[in-house]
Each structure stands twice: as C-alpha cells, then as structure tokens.
Amino acid sequence: MSIPRLYTDHDLREGEAVPAAPGQGRYLGAVMRKKEGDEILLFNGRDGEWKARVASIRKDEATFMPESPRRAQTPLAGPVLLMAALKREAMEWVVEKATELGVRAIHPVLTTRAVPDRVNRARLSLIAREAAEQCERLDVPDVAEAVPLYTALGAWDGTPLVVAAERREAVPLAALPPGPMPSLLIGPEGGFTGPELDALARHPFVAMVSLGPRILRAETAAVSALAVLQATRGDWAHHTDE
C-alpha cells in the first residue's frame, strides 16, 4: 500500500494536529521514506478513517494534520475470541490473524494444559494495532489481560459462547442454528481437560461445536473457526464493495 495507514489514540478533527505514537515517526521516515507534506491515512476506532498529511517529522518524532474524512466509522460486529494462552510465536500469530478476520476483542485465558502462565498484553496489543493498520479495518480489537478459564466463565455476561470441543459429540460449527454472532473459545495444545469441558457444558450460554474430523493445532482451530463464523453470519456474508 503506497499511502501509509496509521492508528492514533487521538481524536481526528480537521486542522487539529495529532502527535505520532512511539515508533510511527521512525517507521514513516526510515522505512517508508516519507517527509513533511506527504499523505497518510489515520484512524482511531471512533472517527472513521481520515486523509492526513505529515506536518513534521524528525527521527521518531512526528505530527500529523487531519484534512478530511475518507470512510465513516462502522459499528463493532465481529466475534469475541477467547484463546487459551499459547507459546509466544503462536499466540502472536493468532492475534494478528484474528485481527485480520475481524474479531472485536481478544481475551487470553489460562487453562490446565496451557504452556505459559501469562501473556505479554502490551506486545499483543501492538501486534493487533499493526495488523489493523495493514488490513484496513477501522478499529483495533481490545486485547484483555489473561485470566484463568474459570474466572472468565464466572464473569461472562451470558451471551452465546461456542467452544471448539475435540473428541466430544458436538454439532458442526457451520450447522449451528441461525442467531446472533457468538463468541468463540479455543483451547490449548492438547485440548481442554475433562473437568474443564464438564464445567463449560454446565453453563447455559455454552454450545459445544466440532471443527471437523481432524485434530487441529490450536492456532489453526482459531483461524478456521473465525473464518466459518464470518462466512456464515458475519461480515463475509454481508460485505459488498463500495
């Protein structure tokens, strides 16, 4: 993409300069070879996407001047992904791809068979931001702090939650009855334990689903299930080119 696209936390208003986030000035100057006056695109998840110019740039310091709105903000509509904590590279890959697939939030959960007992939220949030910039979405999914699975279930608001449950009798994900977009829970490498699956099944908002006849890696399961949800009841099913 020839015109750089950047996320900002600041409000976007015509003629009101906004400062670059850490790393953005260096990226524009050293990587993209941009200079004062060059065009960029800005978005903040609230005000849509704006045409803007580089107002000043020096090393890693830069300011941007919004000029005019380009795309109106759209409401958040994608699924929430609850993802068992994975090893660093796999978890980062899932966050990147889930952002591209339109999730509105990512909630890492700690399970019995999860290898790490924590995640680097700041690093995952940065990956989500960079993925949102590249895939042209108008917002960045929130990455929550990692919490134990049972804590996440206890705090759940009761909205539908589908759980990829390997080796259990379950309806195929694509065959779920019509309804609103559910949230999605994917387990760790090695799957959920029996007690974890039993606890999940006791909640009325949980539906166990199958992702096919093969055992998938956790990251493959996440991407596959998100694609099915977006294709059957999400923005893949309703998107039209402007």
PEZI-V247516 format. One record per residue. N is the residue number from 1. SS is DSSP state (helix for helix, strand for strand, loop for the rest). OMEGA is omega in whole degrees, -180 to 180 (* if undefined). D_FIRST is the distance of its C-alpha to the first C-alpha in Angstrom with 1 decimal. Layout:
n->N ss->SS omega->OMEGA d_first->D_FIRST
n->N ss->SS omega->OMEGA d_first->D_FIRST
//
This chain:
n->1 ss->loop omega->-173 d_first->0.0
n->2 ss->loop omega->179 d_first->3.8
n->3 ss->loop omega->-180 d_first->5.7
n->4 ss->loop omega->-178 d_first->6.8
n->5 ss->strand omega->-171 d_first->8.5
n->6 ss->strand omega->175 d_first->12.0
n->7 ss->strand omega->175 d_first->15.2
n->8 ss->loop omega->174 d_first->18.5
n->9 ss->loop omega->-171 d_first->22.1
n->10 ss->loop omega->175 d_first->23.2
n->11 ss->loop omega->179 d_first->24.0
n->12 ss->loop omega->180 d_first->21.8
n->13 ss->loop omega->-179 d_first->24.0
n->14 ss->loop omega->175 d_first->23.8
n->15 ss->loop omega->179 d_first->24.9
n->16 ss->loop omega->-175 d_first->25.3
n->17 ss->strand omega->177 d_first->23.6
n->18 ss->strand omega->180 d_first->22.3
n->19 ss->strand omega->175 d_first->22.3
n->20 ss->loop omega->172 d_first->19.5
n->21 ss->loop omega->178 d_first->20.1
n->22 ss->loop omega->179 d_first->21.3
n->23 ss->loop omega->-176 d_first->18.8
n->24 ss->helix omega->179 d_first->16.1
n->25 ss->helix omega->179 d_first->17.6
n->26 ss->helix omega->178 d_first->17.8
n->27 ss->helix omega->-179 d_first->14.2
n->28 ss->helix omega->-175 d_first->13.1
n->29 ss->helix omega->-173 d_first->15.9
n->30 ss->helix omega->-177 d_first->16.4
n->31 ss->helix omega->-176 d_first->13.2
n->32 ss->loop omega->179 d_first->10.6
n->33 ss->loop omega->179 d_first->13.6
n->34 ss->loop omega->-179 d_first->13.4
n->35 ss->loop omega->180 d_first->16.7
n->36 ss->loop omega->180 d_first->18.8
n->37 ss->loop omega->-180 d_first->17.9
n->38 ss->loop omega->-177 d_first->14.1
n->39 ss->strand omega->172 d_first->12.2
n->40 ss->strand omega->174 d_first->10.7
n->41 ss->strand omega->-180 d_first->11.0
n->42 ss->strand omega->173 d_first->13.9
n->43 ss->strand omega->-178 d_first->15.7
n->44 ss->loop omega->-180 d_first->19.0
n->45 ss->loop omega->-178 d_first->20.2
n->46 ss->loop omega->-170 d_first->22.8
n->47 ss->loop omega->-178 d_first->21.7
n->48 ss->loop omega->-180 d_first->18.7
n->49 ss->strand omega->-176 d_first->15.3
n->50 ss->strand omega->165 d_first->15.8
n->51 ss->strand omega->-178 d_first->14.4
n->52 ss->strand omega->177 d_first->15.5
n->53 ss->strand omega->171 d_first->16.1
n->54 ss->strand omega->-179 d_first->16.8
n->55 ss->strand omega->177 d_first->20.5
n->56 ss->strand omega->178 d_first->21.6
n->57 ss->strand omega->177 d_first->20.4
n->58 ss->strand omega->-175 d_first->22.8
n->59 ss->loop omega->-179 d_first->22.4
n->60 ss->loop omega->178 d_first->21.4
n->61 ss->strand omega->180 d_first->22.6
n->62 ss->strand omega->172 d_first->20.4
n->63 ss->strand omega->-178 d_first->20.8
n->64 ss->strand omega->180 d_first->18.7
n->65 ss->strand omega->176 d_first->20.1
n->66 ss->strand omega->-178 d_first->19.2
n->67 ss->strand omega->-177 d_first->19.8
n->68 ss->strand omega->178 d_first->19.6
n->69 ss->strand omega->-179 d_first->18.8
n->70 ss->strand omega->177 d_first->16.0
n->71 ss->strand omega->179 d_first->16.8
n->72 ss->loop omega->178 d_first->20.2
n->73 ss->loop omega->177 d_first->20.8
n->74 ss->loop omega->-179 d_first->21.9
n->75 ss->loop omega->176 d_first->24.7
n->76 ss->loop omega->-176 d_first->24.5
n->77 ss->loop omega->-176 d_first->25.6
n->78 ss->loop omega->179 d_first->24.5
n->79 ss->loop omega->169 d_first->27.1
n->80 ss->strand omega->179 d_first->28.2
n->81 ss->strand omega->169 d_first->28.1
n->82 ss->strand omega->-171 d_first->31.2
n->83 ss->strand omega->174 d_first->30.5
n->84 ss->strand omega->-178 d_first->33.3
n->85 ss->loop omega->179 d_first->32.4
n->86 ss->loop omega->173 d_first->31.3
n->87 ss->loop omega->-168 d_first->31.0
n->88 ss->helix omega->-175 d_first->28.2
n->89 ss->helix omega->180 d_first->25.6
n->90 ss->helix omega->-180 d_first->26.3
n->91 ss->helix omega->179 d_first->26.2
n->92 ss->helix omega->179 d_first->22.8
n->93 ss->helix omega->179 d_first->21.4
n->94 ss->helix omega->180 d_first->23.0
n->95 ss->helix omega->179 d_first->21.6
n->96 ss->helix omega->-176 d_first->18.0
n->97 ss->helix omega->178 d_first->18.6
n->98 ss->helix omega->176 d_first->20.8
n->99 ss->helix omega->178 d_first->18.2
n->100 ss->helix omega->-178 d_first->15.8
n->101 ss->loop omega->168 d_first->19.0
n->102 ss->loop omega->178 d_first->19.7
n->103 ss->loop omega->179 d_first->22.7
n->104 ss->loop omega->177 d_first->23.9
n->105 ss->strand omega->179 d_first->25.7
n->106 ss->strand omega->-178 d_first->26.5
n->107 ss->strand omega->174 d_first->30.1
n->108 ss->strand omega->178 d_first->31.1
n->109 ss->strand omega->-180 d_first->34.7
n->110 ss->strand omega->-177 d_first->37.3
n->111 ss->loop omega->-177 d_first->39.4
n->112 ss->loop omega->-176 d_first->42.4
n->113 ss->loop omega->176 d_first->40.6
n->114 ss->loop omega->-178 d_first->37.4
n->115 ss->loop omega->178 d_first->37.2
n->116 ss->loop omega->176 d_first->35.9
n->117 ss->loop omega->177 d_first->37.8
n->118 ss->loop omega->173 d_first->34.9
n->119 ss->loop omega->178 d_first->31.1
n->120 ss->loop omega->-175 d_first->29.1
n->121 ss->helix omega->-179 d_first->27.9
n->122 ss->helix omega->179 d_first->26.0
n->123 ss->helix omega->180 d_first->24.0
n->124 ss->helix omega->178 d_first->23.3
n->125 ss->helix omega->177 d_first->22.3
n->126 ss->helix omega->179 d_first->19.7
n->127 ss->helix omega->178 d_first->18.3
n->128 ss->helix omega->179 d_first->18.2
n->129 ss->helix omega->-179 d_first->16.5
n->130 ss->helix omega->178 d_first->13.6
n->131 ss->helix omega->178 d_first->13.4
n->132 ss->helix omega->178 d_first->13.5
n->133 ss->helix omega->-176 d_first->10.6
n->134 ss->helix omega->-173 d_first->8.4
n->135 ss->helix omega->173 d_first->10.2
n->136 ss->loop omega->172 d_first->10.2
n->137 ss->loop omega->-173 d_first->14.0
n->138 ss->loop omega->180 d_first->16.0
n->139 ss->loop omega->177 d_first->18.2
n->140 ss->loop omega->180 d_first->18.8
n->141 ss->loop omega->176 d_first->21.7
n->142 ss->strand omega->174 d_first->24.7
n->143 ss->strand omega->-176 d_first->25.9
n->144 ss->loop omega->172 d_first->29.7
n->145 ss->loop omega->177 d_first->32.3
n->146 ss->loop omega->178 d_first->33.7
n->147 ss->strand omega->176 d_first->37.1
n->148 ss->strand omega->-178 d_first->39.8
n->149 ss->helix omega->-176 d_first->39.6
n->150 ss->helix omega->175 d_first->42.9
n->151 ss->helix omega->179 d_first->41.8
n->152 ss->helix omega->180 d_first->38.7
n->153 ss->helix omega->-179 d_first->41.0
n->154 ss->helix omega->-179 d_first->43.5
n->155 ss->loop omega->-174 d_first->41.1
n->156 ss->loop omega->-175 d_first->39.4
n->157 ss->loop omega->177 d_first->39.6
n->158 ss->loop omega->176 d_first->40.9
n->159 ss->loop omega->-176 d_first->37.8
n->160 ss->loop omega->180 d_first->37.5
n->161 ss->strand omega->177 d_first->36.3
n->162 ss->strand omega->-174 d_first->35.9
n->163 ss->strand omega->175 d_first->36.6
n->164 ss->strand omega->-173 d_first->35.8
n->165 ss->loop omega->179 d_first->39.3
n->166 ss->loop omega->178 d_first->39.9
n->167 ss->loop omega->173 d_first->43.4
n->168 ss->loop omega->175 d_first->44.6
n->169 ss->loop omega->-177 d_first->45.5
n->170 ss->loop omega->178 d_first->42.6
n->171 ss->strand omega->174 d_first->41.1
n->172 ss->strand omega->-177 d_first->37.8
n->173 ss->helix omega->-178 d_first->34.9
n->174 ss->helix omega->-178 d_first->34.0
n->175 ss->helix omega->177 d_first->37.6
n->176 ss->loop omega->177 d_first->37.8
n->177 ss->loop omega->178 d_first->39.4
n->178 ss->loop omega->180 d_first->37.3
n->179 ss->loop omega->179 d_first->36.6
n->180 ss->loop omega->178 d_first->34.1
n->181 ss->loop omega->177 d_first->31.2
n->182 ss->loop omega->168 d_first->32.9
n->183 ss->strand omega->-173 d_first->31.8
n->184 ss->strand omega->176 d_first->31.5
n->185 ss->strand omega->179 d_first->33.3
n->186 ss->strand omega->-178 d_first->32.7
n->187 ss->loop omega->-177 d_first->35.2
n->188 ss->loop omega->169 d_first->35.2
n->189 ss->loop omega->-175 d_first->35.7
n->190 ss->loop omega->175 d_first->39.3
n->191 ss->loop omega->174 d_first->39.0
n->192 ss->loop omega->172 d_first->40.9
n->193 ss->loop omega->177 d_first->44.6
n->194 ss->helix omega->178 d_first->47.3
n->195 ss->helix omega->178 d_first->48.2
n->196 ss->helix omega->178 d_first->44.6
n->197 ss->helix omega->178 d_first->44.3
n->198 ss->helix omega->180 d_first->47.7
n->199 ss->helix omega->178 d_first->46.7
n->200 ss->helix omega->-176 d_first->43.5
n->201 ss->helix omega->-179 d_first->45.6
n->202 ss->loop omega->-179 d_first->48.0
n->203 ss->loop omega->-177 d_first->45.5
n->204 ss->loop omega->-179 d_first->45.6
n->205 ss->loop omega->-177 d_first->41.9
n->206 ss->strand omega->171 d_first->41.0
n->207 ss->strand omega->176 d_first->40.5
n->208 ss->strand omega->-180 d_first->40.4
n->209 ss->strand omega->177 d_first->38.1
n->210 ss->strand omega->176 d_first->37.7
n->211 ss->loop omega->175 d_first->34.5
n->212 ss->loop omega->-172 d_first->36.3
n->213 ss->loop omega->-177 d_first->38.9
n->214 ss->loop omega->175 d_first->37.1
n->215 ss->loop omega->-176 d_first->36.8
n->216 ss->loop omega->168 d_first->33.2
n->217 ss->loop omega->-175 d_first->31.8
n->218 ss->helix omega->-178 d_first->31.1
n->219 ss->helix omega->176 d_first->27.3
n->220 ss->helix omega->179 d_first->27.4
n->221 ss->helix omega->-179 d_first->29.6
n->222 ss->helix omega->-178 d_first->27.4
n->223 ss->helix omega->-179 d_first->24.3
n->224 ss->helix omega->-178 d_first->26.6
n->225 ss->helix omega->178 d_first->28.5
n->226 ss->helix omega->178 d_first->25.5
n->227 ss->helix omega->179 d_first->24.2
n->228 ss->helix omega->-180 d_first->27.7
n->229 ss->helix omega->180 d_first->28.0
n->230 ss->helix omega->-180 d_first->24.8
n->231 ss->helix omega->-175 d_first->25.8
n->232 ss->helix omega->-178 d_first->29.4
n->233 ss->helix omega->-178 d_first->29.3
n->234 ss->loop omega->-173 d_first->25.8
n->235 ss->helix omega->170 d_first->22.8
n->236 ss->helix omega->-176 d_first->22.2
n->237 ss->helix omega->-173 d_first->25.6
n->238 ss->helix omega->-176 d_first->25.0
n->239 ss->loop omega->171 d_first->21.4
n->240 ss->loop omega->178 d_first->21.0
n->241 ss->loop omega->179 d_first->18.0
n->242 ss->loop omega->* d_first->18.3
//
